């Protein structure tokens, strides 16, 4: 169980530069963040006119990595001023890429367990890269995907870039009509798959050549699908070694890769829940009450659980309703579930 202090630390960092640019019906937000340990990350979020959004996060280890990310941006001409400003800030901040948090002699399962202990997204990216390097994997991306069940589409994506900084931009330019062939394949399947098993990827020679150019000579994708949730995670890993030898090497680690995909998703779910809890100021007892109610317990059951009177329970209900801005405890349970406050 994580401590309260750690829960308060999780996800926190300093935004040291931010720009909001409108391009036609779309909006692009650039945020440069400094995390603990001196890690710098750049987030590029594209908010489209249809309400969907796609965020890319890259660790800025030096100015060359920033320039590579900027030069491959499909909107680089429109964002030139902002990227120059970010470069100036990075020069002043002296970005560093910390030494690996994983000891080469450490057991791989212990290394994977470190993912849950990451206090920020930047630390998560550095740790994930180190864990995968432990397995001989040099490139990865991880997408948190939020599906929209009403339209059977994707509402939001957040992509961690643990490979060449320009890969996601280059892949986006290549995709016909915006289709993501790897995501389209894996979002319907729980089992890992290598590139040669995905027909749309196997038949697209230009995409395979582009992938190899950016460090994905061989590819394996793996999804993490929590039950009853519209949020899922997709881990794509790669090596410069071409198939079939490269795919065989990745496939040997599929169980561990699957575990890593699940750990990163769990980290995200916990982070969202912690942020929502801080925003609503719900304490641990109030969250416990909501979980009990969500599981079908009554006010009488809650009173027995805490050893208090029903009158005291209804006072707790009133506080919860006030904090969540609702008039009835049943609505509070619904809102807490929708915001990820209770599992």
Helices and strands as residue ranges (DSSP letters): H 4-9, E 14-23, E 26-34, G 36-38, E 40-47, E 53-59, H 63-71, H 80-93, H 108-113, G 114-117, H 121-134, E 139-148, E 153-162, H 167-174, G 176-178, H 181-186, E 193-194, G 195-197, H 199-202, H 205-213, E 218-225, E 231-239, H 245-251, H 254-280, H 284-294, H 299-306, H 310-324, H 329-338
